Amino acid sequence: MQPLSKADFSDAFMELAAAHDFRSLADMLNWPTGVLLMHNGFTYHHYQELRGFLKKNELLHLLRTQV
């Protein structure tokens, strides 16, 4: 899976990803949505940005919505 640095995310999203050592989409998608939202600083806005990116790239099926 591609590194986050090659994806089109906002600076705020990239700062959050770096703070949590998320280097690729796979690092983020290993976590169910509910767990991602429990990460310090990971807001619903970040979730919407991630979801929008996945949808735009036809990868939305990779987002885990259940534990």
All heavy atoms as TSV, in Angstrom:
chain	resi	resn	atom	element	x	y	z
A	1	MET	N	N	0.849	-1.174	0.000
A	1	MET	CA	C	0.000	0.000	0.000
A	1	MET	C	C	0.895	1.238	0.000
A	1	MET	O	O	1.964	1.237	0.574
A	1	MET	CB	C	-0.901	-0.042	1.235
A	1	MET	CG	C	-1.960	0.991	1.195
A	1	MET	SD	S	-3.593	0.586	1.881
A	1	MET	CE	C	-4.118	-0.840	1.025
A	2	GLN	N	N	0.426	2.290	-0.635
A	2	GLN	CA	C	1.264	3.466	-0.844
A	2	GLN	C	C	1.569	4.226	0.447
A	2	GLN	O	O	0.768	4.246	1.368
A	2	GLN	CB	C	0.605	4.390	-1.856
A	2	GLN	CG	C	-0.605	5.158	-1.357
A	2	GLN	CD	C	-1.122	6.130	-2.393
A	2	GLN	OE1	O	-0.383	6.671	-3.172
A	2	GLN	NE2	N	-2.434	6.341	-2.374
A	3	PRO	N	N	2.734	4.870	0.489
A	3	PRO	CA	C	3.063	5.708	1.637
A	3	PRO	C	C	2.111	6.903	1.698
A	3	PRO	O	O	1.667	7.403	0.664
A	3	PRO	CB	C	4.487	6.183	1.350
A	3	PRO	CG	C	4.995	5.359	0.230
A	3	PRO	CD	C	3.807	4.810	-0.487
A	4	LEU	N	N	1.823	7.359	2.889
A	4	LEU	CA	C	0.944	8.520	3.038
A	4	LEU	C	C	1.539	9.754	2.382
A	4	LEU	O	O	0.803	10.609	1.885
A	4	LEU	CB	C	0.670	8.794	4.512
A	4	LEU	CG	C	-0.261	7.808	5.200
A	4	LEU	CD1	C	-0.350	8.116	6.692
A	4	LEU	CD2	C	-1.646	7.827	4.585
A	5	SER	N	N	2.850	9.851	2.362
A	5	SER	CA	C	3.502	11.024	1.779
A	5	SER	C	C	3.209	11.175	0.287
A	5	SER	O	O	3.322	12.261	-0.260
A	5	SER	CB	C	5.015	10.966	2.004
A	5	SER	OG	O	5.555	9.811	1.400
A	6	LYS	N	N	2.802	10.100	-0.369
A	6	LYS	CA	C	2.474	10.160	-1.802
A	6	LYS	C	C	0.991	10.384	-2.049
A	6	LYS	O	O	0.562	10.520	-3.180
A	6	LYS	CB	C	2.925	8.879	-2.488
A	6	LYS	CG	C	4.415	8.681	-2.388
A	6	LYS	CD	C	4.932	7.912	-3.534
A	6	LYS	CE	C	6.415	7.748	-3.328
A	6	LYS	NZ	N	7.180	8.047	-4.467
A	7	ALA	N	N	0.214	10.423	-0.979
A	7	ALA	CA	C	-1.232	10.631	-1.107
A	7	ALA	C	C	-1.552	12.115	-0.947
A	7	ALA	O	O	-0.751	12.888	-0.435
A	7	ALA	CB	C	-1.966	9.818	-0.052
A	8	ASP	N	N	-2.728	12.488	-1.389
A	8	ASP	CA	C	-3.154	13.885	-1.350
A	8	ASP	C	C	-3.964	14.164	-0.085
A	8	ASP	O	O	-5.185	14.193	-0.125
A	8	ASP	CB	C	-3.972	14.192	-2.603
A	8	ASP	CG	C	-4.338	15.654	-2.718
A	8	ASP	OD1	O	-3.605	16.497	-2.162
A	8	ASP	OD2	O	-5.365	15.956	-3.346
A	9	PHE	N	N	-3.249	14.334	1.044
A	9	PHE	CA	C	-3.898	14.650	2.314
A	9	PHE	C	C	-3.475	16.048	2.749
A	9	PHE	O	O	-2.410	16.534	2.359
A	9	PHE	CB	C	-3.503	13.638	3.400
A	9	PHE	CG	C	-4.135	12.292	3.238
A	9	PHE	CD1	C	-3.384	11.207	2.851
A	9	PHE	CD2	C	-5.493	12.112	3.477
A	9	PHE	CE1	C	-3.958	9.948	2.702
A	9	PHE	CE2	C	-6.086	10.866	3.323
A	9	PHE	CZ	C	-5.312	9.782	2.943
A	10	SER	N	N	-4.290	16.649	3.594
A	10	SER	CA	C	-3.974	17.980	4.110
A	10	SER	C	C	-2.745	17.926	5.009
A	10	SER	O	O	-2.358	16.867	5.508
A	10	SER	CB	C	-5.165	18.531	4.901
A	10	SER	OG	O	-5.336	17.769	6.093
A	11	ASP	N	N	-2.154	19.085	5.231
A	11	ASP	CA	C	-1.002	19.169	6.129
A	11	ASP	C	C	-1.380	18.718	7.537
A	11	ASP	O	O	-0.609	18.026	8.199
A	11	ASP	CB	C	-0.448	20.593	6.176
A	11	ASP	CG	C	0.222	20.993	4.868
A	11	ASP	OD1	O	0.586	20.099	4.069
A	11	ASP	OD2	O	0.391	22.210	4.642
A	12	ALA	N	N	-2.571	19.099	7.988
A	12	ALA	CA	C	-3.022	18.710	9.327
A	12	ALA	C	C	-3.145	17.193	9.438
A	12	ALA	O	O	-2.769	16.604	10.457
A	12	ALA	CB	C	-4.358	19.380	9.652
A	13	PHE	N	N	-3.654	16.551	8.403
A	13	PHE	CA	C	-3.773	15.095	8.398
A	13	PHE	C	C	-2.395	14.453	8.451
A	13	PHE	O	O	-2.158	13.505	9.195
A	13	PHE	CB	C	-4.535	14.635	7.149
A	13	PHE	CG	C	-4.896	13.182	7.172
A	13	PHE	CD1	C	-6.138	12.782	7.619
A	13	PHE	CD2	C	-4.000	12.207	6.749
A	13	PHE	CE1	C	-6.492	11.435	7.642
A	13	PHE	CE2	C	-4.336	10.868	6.771
A	13	PHE	CZ	C	-5.582	10.481	7.223
A	14	MET	N	N	-1.465	14.990	7.672
A	14	MET	CA	C	-0.110	14.442	7.636
A	14	MET	C	C	0.603	14.627	8.976
A	14	MET	O	O	1.350	13.751	9.408
A	14	MET	CB	C	0.686	15.080	6.497
A	14	MET	CG	C	0.157	14.708	5.111
A	14	MET	SD	S	0.101	12.929	4.815
A	14	MET	CE	C	1.837	12.545	4.826
A	15	GLU	N	N	0.367	15.746	9.643
A	15	GLU	CA	C	0.959	15.968	10.969
A	15	GLU	C	C	0.423	14.952	11.963
A	15	GLU	O	O	1.178	14.398	12.767
A	15	GLU	CB	C	0.662	17.383	11.443
A	15	GLU	CG	C	1.456	18.445	10.713
A	15	GLU	CD	C	1.030	19.857	11.073
A	15	GLU	OE1	O	0.374	20.052	12.119
A	15	GLU	OE2	O	1.346	20.771	10.293
A	16	LEU	N	N	-0.869	14.706	11.919
A	16	LEU	CA	C	-1.468	13.716	12.807
A	16	LEU	C	C	-0.897	12.326	12.518
A	16	LEU	O	O	-0.543	11.594	13.431
A	16	LEU	CB	C	-2.993	13.687	12.635
A	16	LEU	CG	C	-3.662	12.574	13.418
A	16	LEU	CD1	C	-3.894	13.012	14.860
A	16	LEU	CD2	C	-4.922	12.129	12.763
A	17	ALA	N	N	-0.804	11.983	11.251
A	17	ALA	CA	C	-0.265	10.673	10.866
A	17	ALA	C	C	1.170	10.508	11.380
A	17	ALA	O	O	1.521	9.459	11.925
A	17	ALA	CB	C	-0.319	10.513	9.351
A	18	ALA	N	N	1.974	11.533	11.223
A	18	ALA	CA	C	3.360	11.473	11.690
A	18	ALA	C	C	3.421	11.330	13.209
A	18	ALA	O	O	4.241	10.563	13.729
A	18	ALA	CB	C	4.118	12.719	11.239
A	19	ALA	N	N	2.553	12.025	13.907
A	19	ALA	CA	C	2.535	11.961	15.371
A	19	ALA	C	C	2.203	10.556	15.872
A	19	ALA	O	O	2.622	10.165	16.956
A	19	ALA	CB	C	1.535	12.971	15.923
A	20	HIS	N	N	1.457	9.798	15.084
A	20	HIS	CA	C	1.066	8.437	15.470
A	20	HIS	C	C	1.854	7.365	14.718
A	20	HIS	O	O	1.491	6.190	14.744
A	20	HIS	CB	C	-0.438	8.243	15.253
A	20	HIS	CG	C	-1.269	9.022	16.216
A	20	HIS	ND1	N	-1.431	8.652	17.526
A	20	HIS	CD2	C	-1.957	10.182	16.070
A	20	HIS	CE1	C	-2.201	9.528	18.147
A	20	HIS	NE2	N	-2.523	10.470	17.281
A	21	ASP	N	N	2.896	7.786	14.029
A	21	ASP	CA	C	3.756	6.869	13.265
A	21	ASP	C	C	3.002	6.095	12.187
A	21	ASP	O	O	3.341	4.949	11.887
A	21	ASP	CB	C	4.497	5.894	14.186
A	21	ASP	CG	C	5.536	6.597	15.042
A	21	ASP	OD1	O	6.187	7.525	14.527
A	21	ASP	OD2	O	5.683	6.216	16.212
A	22	PHE	N	N	1.979	6.703	11.610
A	22	PHE	CA	C	1.297	6.118	10.462
A	22	PHE	C	C	2.086	6.524	9.228
A	22	PHE	O	O	2.134	7.689	8.869
A	22	PHE	CB	C	-0.140	6.625	10.332
A	22	PHE	CG	C	-1.059	6.228	11.447
A	22	PHE	CD1	C	-1.956	7.141	11.969
A	22	PHE	CD2	C	-1.054	4.945	11.963
A	22	PHE	CE1	C	-2.827	6.780	12.986
A	22	PHE	CE2	C	-1.917	4.569	12.987
A	22	PHE	CZ	C	-2.812	5.502	13.492
A	23	ARG	N	N	2.733	5.566	8.579
A	23	ARG	CA	C	3.557	5.870	7.403
A	23	ARG	C	C	2.870	5.496	6.092
A	23	ARG	O	O	3.241	5.981	5.037
A	23	ARG	CB	C	4.885	5.155	7.528
A	23	ARG	CG	C	5.715	5.701	8.675
A	23	ARG	CD	C	7.077	5.028	8.745
A	23	ARG	NE	N	7.803	5.533	9.879
A	23	ARG	CZ	C	7.837	4.937	11.069
A	23	ARG	NH1	N	7.194	3.814	11.264
A	23	ARG	NH2	N	8.527	5.463	12.061
A	24	SER	N	N	1.896	4.598	6.179
A	24	SER	CA	C	1.187	4.164	4.967
A	24	SER	C	C	-0.300	4.043	5.272
A	24	SER	O	O	-0.711	4.053	6.432
A	24	SER	CB	C	1.728	2.810	4.501
A	24	SER	OG	O	1.349	1.804	5.418
A	25	LEU	N	N	-1.069	3.913	4.213
A	25	LEU	CA	C	-2.504	3.692	4.407
A	25	LEU	C	C	-2.744	2.406	5.183
A	25	LEU	O	O	-3.649	2.339	6.014
A	25	LEU	CB	C	-3.219	3.627	3.056
A	25	LEU	CG	C	-3.464	4.952	2.366
A	25	LEU	CD1	C	-4.054	4.706	0.985
A	25	LEU	CD2	C	-4.388	5.829	3.182
A	26	ALA	N	N	-1.934	1.405	4.945
A	26	ALA	CA	C	-2.095	0.130	5.653
A	26	ALA	C	C	-1.945	0.322	7.156
A	26	ALA	O	O	-2.676	-0.297	7.942
A	26	ALA	CB	C	-1.084	-0.892	5.148
A	27	ASP	N	N	-1.013	1.194	7.582
A	27	ASP	CA	C	-0.853	1.470	9.014
A	27	ASP	C	C	-2.150	1.984	9.629
A	27	ASP	O	O	-2.486	1.653	10.755
A	27	ASP	CB	C	0.252	2.508	9.256
A	27	ASP	CG	C	1.639	1.994	8.942
A	27	ASP	OD1	O	1.832	0.764	8.861
A	27	ASP	OD2	O	2.545	2.837	8.792
A	28	MET	N	N	-2.861	2.795	8.886
A	28	MET	CA	C	-4.117	3.356	9.390
A	28	MET	C	C	-5.264	2.362	9.264
A	28	MET	O	O	-6.101	2.254	10.151
A	28	MET	CB	C	-4.477	4.638	8.641
A	28	MET	CG	C	-3.461	5.737	8.824
A	28	MET	SD	S	-4.028	7.268	8.148
A	28	MET	CE	C	-4.840	7.913	9.585
A	29	LEU	N	N	-5.282	1.642	8.164
A	29	LEU	CA	C	-6.416	0.760	7.890
A	29	LEU	C	C	-6.366	-0.532	8.685
A	29	LEU	O	O	-7.330	-1.300	8.674
A	29	LEU	CB	C	-6.499	0.478	6.389
A	29	LEU	CG	C	-6.771	1.720	5.537
A	29	LEU	CD1	C	-6.723	1.372	4.058
A	29	LEU	CD2	C	-8.089	2.367	5.906
A	30	ASN	N	N	-5.284	-0.759	9.400
A	30	ASN	CA	C	-5.224	-1.904	10.304
A	30	ASN	C	C	-6.145	-1.710	11.510
A	30	ASN	O	O	-6.471	-2.673	12.186
A	30	ASN	CB	C	-3.790	-2.134	10.784
A	30	ASN	CG	C	-2.933	-2.786	9.735
A	30	ASN	OD1	O	-3.419	-3.517	8.884
A	30	ASN	ND2	N	-1.658	-2.505	9.772
A	31	TRP	N	N	-6.512	-0.473	11.765
A	31	TRP	CA	C	-7.356	-0.141	12.916
A	31	TRP	C	C	-8.804	0.040	12.486
A	31	TRP	O	O	-9.073	0.710	11.499
A	31	TRP	CB	C	-6.883	1.169	13.553
A	31	TRP	CG	C	-5.496	1.119	14.071
A	31	TRP	CD1	C	-4.379	1.587	13.433
A	31	TRP	CD2	C	-5.063	0.577	15.301
A	31	TRP	NE1	N	-3.285	1.359	14.209
A	31	TRP	CE2	C	-3.669	0.746	15.370
A	31	TRP	CE3	C	-5.715	-0.031	16.370
A	31	TRP	CZ2	C	-2.920	0.323	16.456
A	31	TRP	CZ3	C	-4.960	-0.447	17.450
A	31	TRP	CH2	C	-3.588	-0.275	17.494
A	32	PRO	N	N	-9.743	-0.499	13.241
A	32	PRO	CA	C	-11.160	-0.190	12.967
A	32	PRO	C	C	-11.409	1.305	13.197
A	32	PRO	O	O	-10.697	1.959	13.977
A	32	PRO	CB	C	-11.923	-1.021	13.993
A	32	PRO	CG	C	-10.969	-2.059	14.459
A	32	PRO	CD	C	-9.594	-1.468	14.318
A	33	THR	N	N	-12.401	1.835	12.540
A	33	THR	CA	C	-12.734	3.252	12.645
A	33	THR	C	C	-12.868	3.711	14.096
A	33	THR	O	O	-12.336	4.753	14.471
A	33	THR	CB	C	-14.047	3.537	11.885
A	33	THR	OG1	O	-13.855	3.185	10.524
A	33	THR	CG2	C	-14.423	4.982	11.977
A	34	GLY	N	N	-13.561	2.949	14.910
A	34	GLY	CA	C	-13.758	3.335	16.306
A	34	GLY	C	C	-12.459	3.478	17.071
A	34	GLY	O	O	-12.320	4.349	17.925
A	35	VAL	N	N	-11.488	2.649	16.755
A	35	VAL	CA	C	-10.180	2.719	17.421
A	35	VAL	C	C	-9.394	3.919	16.895
A	35	VAL	O	O	-8.744	4.625	17.664
A	35	VAL	CB	C	-9.394	1.400	17.238
A	35	VAL	CG1	C	-7.997	1.517	17.817
A	35	VAL	CG2	C	-10.149	0.245	17.869
A	36	LEU	N	N	-9.452	4.167	15.598
A	36	LEU	CA	C	-8.787	5.346	15.047
A	36	LEU	C	C	-9.275	6.613	15.731
A	36	LEU	O	O	-8.488	7.489	16.079
A	36	LEU	CB	C	-9.046	5.464	13.538
A	36	LEU	CG	C	-8.180	4.649	12.610
A	36	LEU	CD1	C	-8.666	4.802	11.178
A	36	LEU	CD2	C	-6.723	5.028	12.730
A	37	LEU	N	N	-10.581	6.691	15.932
A	37	LEU	CA	C	-11.154	7.886	16.551
A	37	LEU	C	C	-10.756	8.032	18.016
A	37	LEU	O	O	-10.891	9.113	18.584
A	37	LEU	CB	C	-12.673	7.888	16.389
A	37	LEU	CG	C	-13.155	8.135	14.958
A	37	LEU	CD1	C	-14.631	7.826	14.825
A	37	LEU	CD2	C	-12.856	9.565	14.528
A	38	MET	N	N	-10.239	6.979	18.626
A	38	MET	CA	C	-9.757	7.066	20.003
A	38	MET	C	C	-8.307	7.536	20.083
A	38	MET	O	O	-7.838	7.884	21.155
A	38	MET	CB	C	-9.900	5.713	20.707
A	38	MET	CG	C	-11.327	5.372	21.053
A	38	MET	SD	S	-11.441	3.951	22.148
A	38	MET	CE	C	-11.339	2.619	20.975
A	39	HIS	N	N	-7.591	7.538	18.949
A	39	HIS	CA	C	-6.215	8.036	18.941
A	39	HIS	C	C	-6.234	9.524	19.290
A	39	HIS	O	O	-7.084	10.282	18.788
A	39	HIS	CB	C	-5.561	7.842	17.570
A	39	HIS	CG	C	-5.072	6.461	17.320
A	39	HIS	ND1	N	-5.915	5.436	16.952
A	39	HIS	CD2	C	-3.827	5.937	17.381
A	39	HIS	CE1	C	-5.194	4.340	16.789
A	39	HIS	NE2	N	-3.930	4.611	17.055
A	40	ASN	N	N	-5.304	9.922	20.114
A	40	ASN	CA	C	-5.219	11.312	20.550
A	40	ASN	C	C	-5.111	12.248	19.340
A	40	ASN	O	O	-4.199	12.109	18.534
A	40	ASN	CB	C	-4.002	11.494	21.461
A	40	ASN	CG	C	-3.931	12.876	22.052
A	40	ASN	OD1	O	-4.950	13.510	22.291
A	40	ASN	ND2	N	-2.728	13.344	22.291
A	41	GLY	N	N	-6.056	13.146	19.197
A	41	GLY	CA	C	-6.035	14.123	18.115
A	41	GLY	C	C	-6.709	13.677	16.837
A	41	GLY	O	O	-6.887	14.474	15.927
A	42	PHE	N	N	-7.070	12.407	16.731
A	42	PHE	CA	C	-7.743	11.931	15.520
A	42	PHE	C	C	-9.213	12.294	15.625
A	42	PHE	O	O	-9.960	11.721	16.405
A	42	PHE	CB	C	-7.576	10.414	15.358
A	42	PHE	CG	C	-7.912	9.919	13.970
A	42	PHE	CD1	C	-6.903	9.684	13.057
A	42	PHE	CD2	C	-9.216	9.706	13.579
A	42	PHE	CE1	C	-7.194	9.220	11.771
A	42	PHE	CE2	C	-9.525	9.245	12.301
A	42	PHE	CZ	C	-8.513	9.011	11.398
A	43	THR	N	N	-9.625	13.258	14.843
A	43	THR	CA	C	-10.983	13.789	14.935
A	43	THR	C	C	-11.874	13.228	13.825
A	43	THR	O	O	-11.399	12.571	12.891
A	43	THR	CB	C	-10.965	15.322	14.820
A	43	THR	OG1	O	-10.534	15.665	13.487
A	43	THR	CG2	C	-10.050	15.960	15.853
A	44	TYR	N	N	-13.147	13.530	13.932
A	44	TYR	CA	C	-14.095	13.134	12.894
A	44	TYR	C	C	-13.705	13.782	11.562
A	44	TYR	O	O	-13.878	13.190	10.504
A	44	TYR	CB	C	-15.515	13.513	13.302
A	44	TYR	CG	C	-16.560	12.936	12.393
A	44	TYR	CD1	C	-16.822	11.563	12.387
A	44	TYR	CD2	C	-17.273	13.738	11.523
A	44	TYR	CE1	C	-17.773	11.022	11.540
A	44	TYR	CE2	C	-18.222	13.206	10.672
A	44	TYR	CZ	C	-18.461	11.854	10.684
A	44	TYR	OH	O	-19.399	11.323	9.839
A	45	HIS	N	N	-13.140	14.979	11.609
A	45	HIS	CA	C	-12.682	15.653	10.391
A	45	HIS	C	C	-11.591	14.828	9.703
A	45	HIS	O	O	-11.606	14.660	8.483
A	45	HIS	CB	C	-12.160	17.054	10.716
A	45	HIS	CG	C	-11.584	17.754	9.536
A	45	HIS	ND1	N	-12.365	18.346	8.565
A	45	HIS	CD2	C	-10.298	17.936	9.147
A	45	HIS	CE1	C	-11.590	18.863	7.635
A	45	HIS	NE2	N	-10.327	18.625	7.967
A	46	HIS	N	N	-10.638	14.302	10.482
A	46	HIS	CA	C	-9.589	13.445	9.917
A	46	HIS	C	C	-10.205	12.178	9.309
A	46	HIS	O	O	-9.799	11.728	8.238
A	46	HIS	CB	C	-8.558	13.053	10.983
A	46	HIS	CG	C	-7.776	14.209	11.501
A	46	HIS	ND1	N	-7.935	14.683	12.763
A	46	HIS	CD2	C	-6.838	14.984	10.912
A	46	HIS	CE1	C	-7.121	15.704	12.944
A	46	HIS	NE2	N	-6.442	15.910	11.834
A	47	TYR	N	N	-11.173	11.618	10.028
A	47	TYR	CA	C	-11.858	10.421	9.521
A	47	TYR	C	C	-12.531	10.716	8.182
A	47	TYR	O	O	-12.428	9.928	7.241
A	47	TYR	CB	C	-12.885	9.930	10.550
A	47	TYR	CG	C	-13.839	8.913	9.989
A	47	TYR	CD1	C	-13.425	7.617	9.715
A	47	TYR	CD2	C	-15.163	9.253	9.699
A	47	TYR	CE1	C	-14.292	6.683	9.181
A	47	TYR	CE2	C	-16.033	8.322	9.170
A	47	TYR	CZ	C	-15.596	7.040	8.911
A	47	TYR	OH	O	-16.461	6.131	8.372
A	48	GLN	N	N	-13.203	11.852	8.097
A	48	GLN	CA	C	-13.888	12.214	6.847
A	48	GLN	C	C	-12.882	12.397	5.705
A	48	GLN	O	O	-13.161	12.023	4.572
A	48	GLN	CB	C	-14.709	13.487	7.037
A	48	GLN	CG	C	-15.975	13.267	7.841
A	48	GLN	CD	C	-16.948	12.347	7.136
A	48	GLN	OE1	O	-16.895	11.130	7.291
A	48	GLN	NE2	N	-17.839	12.911	6.365
A	49	GLU	N	N	-11.726	12.966	6.011
A	49	GLU	CA	C	-10.692	13.140	4.983
A	49	GLU	C	C	-10.181	11.776	4.509
A	49	GLU	O	O	-10.020	11.549	3.310
A	49	GLU	CB	C	-9.548	13.991	5.529
A	49	GLU	CG	C	-8.529	14.339	4.477
A	49	GLU	CD	C	-7.498	15.346	4.930
A	49	GLU	OE1	O	-7.647	15.964	6.001
A	49	GLU	OE2	O	-6.518	15.519	4.184
A	50	LEU	N	N	-9.936	10.885	5.451
A	50	LEU	CA	C	-9.493	9.533	5.101
A	50	LEU	C	C	-10.554	8.817	4.281
A	50	LEU	O	O	-10.266	8.226	3.238
A	50	LEU	CB	C	-9.182	8.735	6.365
A	50	LEU	CG	C	-8.821	7.262	6.178
A	50	LEU	CD1	C	-7.564	7.107	5.328
A	50	LEU	CD2	C	-8.660	6.580	7.528
A	51	ARG	N	N	-11.791	8.883	4.734
A	51	ARG	CA	C	-12.898	8.227	4.033
A	51	ARG	C	C	-13.060	8.793	2.620
A	51	ARG	O	O	-13.252	8.049	1.654
A	51	ARG	CB	C	-14.187	8.395	4.829
A	51	ARG	CG	C	-15.317	7.560	4.314
A	51	ARG	CD	C	-16.571	7.734	5.192
A	51	ARG	NE	N	-17.619	6.846	4.752
A	51	ARG	CZ	C	-18.341	7.017	3.651
A	51	ARG	NH1	N	-18.121	8.051	2.874
A	51	ARG	NH2	N	-19.268	6.142	3.324
A	52	GLY	N	N	-12.978	10.107	2.484
A	52	GLY	CA	C	-13.089	10.746	1.171
A	52	GLY	C	C	-11.986	10.306	0.229
A	52	GLY	O	O	-12.228	10.042	-0.958
A	53	PHE	N	N	-10.770	10.212	0.739
A	53	PHE	CA	C	-9.648	9.754	-0.074
A	53	PHE	C	C	-9.872	8.322	-0.543
A	53	PHE	O	O	-9.671	7.997	-1.714
A	53	PHE	CB	C	-8.338	9.855	0.725
A	53	PHE	CG	C	-7.165	9.266	0.001
A	53	PHE	CD1	C	-6.459	10.025	-0.911
A	53	PHE	CD2	C	-6.781	7.947	0.222
A	53	PHE	CE1	C	-5.383	9.471	-1.598
A	53	PHE	CE2	C	-5.711	7.398	-0.456
A	53	PHE	CZ	C	-5.011	8.158	-1.365
A	54	LEU	N	N	-10.279	7.470	0.383
A	54	LEU	CA	C	-10.512	6.067	0.033
A	54	LEU	C	C	-11.628	5.935	-0.999
A	54	LEU	O	O	-11.512	5.163	-1.961
A	54	LEU	CB	C	-10.841	5.253	1.279
A	54	LEU	CG	C	-9.706	5.110	2.300
A	54	LEU	CD1	C	-10.215	4.459	3.574
A	54	LEU	CD2	C	-8.539	4.327	1.711
A	55	LYS	N	N	-12.691	6.697	-0.813
A	55	LYS	CA	C	-13.813	6.638	-1.755
A	55	LYS	C	C	-13.377	7.108	-3.139
A	55	LYS	O	O	-13.684	6.466	-4.148
A	55	LYS	CB	C	-14.972	7.485	-1.238
A	55	LYS	CG	C	-16.202	7.389	-2.082
A	55	LYS	CD	C	-17.370	8.124	-1.474
A	55	LYS	CE	C	-18.602	7.946	-2.341
A	55	LYS	NZ	N	-19.742	8.669	-1.789
A	56	LYS	N	N	-12.644	8.206	-3.185
A	56	LYS	CA	C	-12.185	8.765	-4.457
A	56	LYS	C	C	-11.295	7.771	-5.207
A	56	LYS	O	O	-11.311	7.718	-6.434
A	56	LYS	CB	C	-11.422	10.066	-4.199
A	56	LYS	CG	C	-10.877	10.749	-5.436
A	56	LYS	CD	C	-10.243	12.067	-5.097
A	56	LYS	CE	C	-8.768	11.839	-4.911
A	56	LYS	NZ	N	-8.008	13.084	-4.691
A	57	ASN	N	N	-10.555	6.966	-4.472
A	57	ASN	CA	C	-9.638	6.010	-5.082
A	57	ASN	C	C	-10.185	4.583	-5.110
A	57	ASN	O	O	-9.421	3.625	-5.298
A	57	ASN	CB	C	-8.295	6.054	-4.348
A	57	ASN	CG	C	-7.580	7.352	-4.603
A	57	ASN	OD1	O	-7.010	7.537	-5.669
A	57	ASN	ND2	N	-7.638	8.285	-3.669
A	58	GLU	N	N	-11.490	4.469	-4.909
A	58	GLU	CA	C	-12.188	3.179	-4.945
A	58	GLU	C	C	-11.570	2.158	-3.988
A	58	GLU	O	O	-11.426	0.974	-4.303
A	58	GLU	CB	C	-12.232	2.635	-6.378
A	58	GLU	CG	C	-12.999	3.550	-7.318
A	58	GLU	CD	C	-13.083	3.043	-8.737
A	58	GLU	OE1	O	-12.688	1.887	-8.999
A	58	GLU	OE2	O	-13.567	3.802	-9.591
A	59	LEU	N	N	-11.209	2.649	-2.783
A	59	LEU	CA	C	-10.629	1.802	-1.748
A	59	LEU	C	C	-11.466	1.790	-0.477
A	59	LEU	O	O	-11.022	1.283	0.553
A	59	LEU	CB	C	-9.207	2.292	-1.407
A	59	LEU	CG	C	-8.190	2.270	-2.545
A	59	LEU	CD1	C	-6.919	2.990	-2.137
A	59	LEU	CD2	C	-7.906	0.842	-2.968
A	60	LEU	N	N	-12.660	2.336	-0.546
A	60	LEU	CA	C	-13.496	2.472	0.644
A	60	LEU	C	C	-13.774	1.128	1.315
A	60	LEU	O	O	-13.894	1.046	2.531
A	60	LEU	CB	C	-14.804	3.183	0.293
A	60	LEU	CG	C	-15.666	3.623	1.468
A	60	LEU	CD1	C	-14.897	4.518	2.424
A	60	LEU	CD2	C	-16.899	4.337	0.966
A	61	HIS	N	N	-13.786	0.079	0.537
A	61	HIS	CA	C	-14.027	-1.263	1.100
A	61	HIS	C	C	-12.945	-1.692	2.095
A	61	HIS	O	O	-13.151	-2.609	2.872
A	61	HIS	CB	C	-14.141	-2.291	-0.039
A	61	HIS	CG	C	-12.885	-2.450	-0.824
A	61	HIS	ND1	N	-12.513	-1.560	-1.813
A	61	HIS	CD2	C	-11.889	-3.370	-0.751
A	61	HIS	CE1	C	-11.354	-1.939	-2.328
A	61	HIS	NE2	N	-10.951	-3.043	-1.688
A	62	LEU	N	N	-11.797	-1.017	2.081
A	62	LEU	CA	C	-10.711	-1.356	3.003
A	62	LEU	C	C	-10.896	-0.769	4.398
A	62	LEU	O	O	-10.228	-1.188	5.343
A	62	LEU	CB	C	-9.367	-0.871	2.431
A	62	LEU	CG	C	-8.944	-1.478	1.105
A	62	LEU	CD1	C	-7.668	-0.819	0.616
A	62	LEU	CD2	C	-8.763	-2.983	1.247
A	63	LEU	N	N	-11.799	0.200	4.529
A	63	LEU	CA	C	-12.032	0.845	5.812
A	63	LEU	C	C	-12.816	-0.090	6.732
A	63	LEU	O	O	-13.898	-0.545	6.381
A	63	LEU	CB	C	-12.801	2.145	5.615
A	63	LEU	CG	C	-12.953	3.053	6.834
A	63	LEU	CD1	C	-11.592	3.517	7.323
A	63	LEU	CD2	C	-13.802	4.257	6.468
A	64	ARG	N	N	-12.221	-0.384	7.879
A	64	ARG	CA	C	-12.860	-1.302	8.830
A	64	ARG	C	C	-13.784	-0.506	9.744
A	64	ARG	O	O	-13.324	0.338	10.496
A	64	ARG	CB	C	-11.786	-2.006	9.663
A	64	ARG	CG	C	-10.935	-2.946	8.831
A	64	ARG	CD	C	-9.814	-3.557	9.592
A	64	ARG	NE	N	-10.292	-4.207	10.802
A	64	ARG	CZ	C	-9.514	-4.546	11.817
A	64	ARG	NH1	N	-8.223	-4.284	11.780
A	64	ARG	NH2	N	-9.998	-5.121	12.879
A	65	THR	N	N	-15.051	-0.806	9.673
A	65	THR	CA	C	-16.023	-0.075	10.495
A	65	THR	C	C	-16.447	-0.853	11.719
A	65	THR	O	O	-17.156	-0.340	12.548
A	65	THR	CB	C	-17.265	0.314	9.653
A	65	THR	OG1	O	-17.822	-0.893	9.100
A	65	THR	CG2	C	-16.897	1.276	8.555
A	66	GLN	N	N	-16.016	-2.104	11.825
A	66	GLN	CA	C	-16.342	-2.925	12.992
A	66	GLN	C	C	-15.071	-3.549	13.539
A	66	GLN	O	O	-14.111	-3.771	12.821
A	66	GLN	CB	C	-17.332	-4.030	12.619
A	66	GLN	CG	C	-18.650	-3.497	12.152
A	66	GLN	CD	C	-19.596	-4.615	11.748
A	66	GLN	OE1	O	-19.203	-5.761	11.677
A	66	GLN	NE2	N	-20.821	-4.265	11.469
A	67	VAL	N	N	-15.096	-3.849	14.835
A	67	VAL	CA	C	-13.938	-4.473	15.483
A	67	VAL	C	C	-13.840	-5.924	15.092
A	67	VAL	O	O	-14.750	-6.613	14.879
A	67	VAL	CB	C	-14.038	-4.349	17.021
A	67	VAL	CG1	C	-12.878	-5.033	17.682
A	67	VAL	CG2	C	-14.100	-2.891	17.396
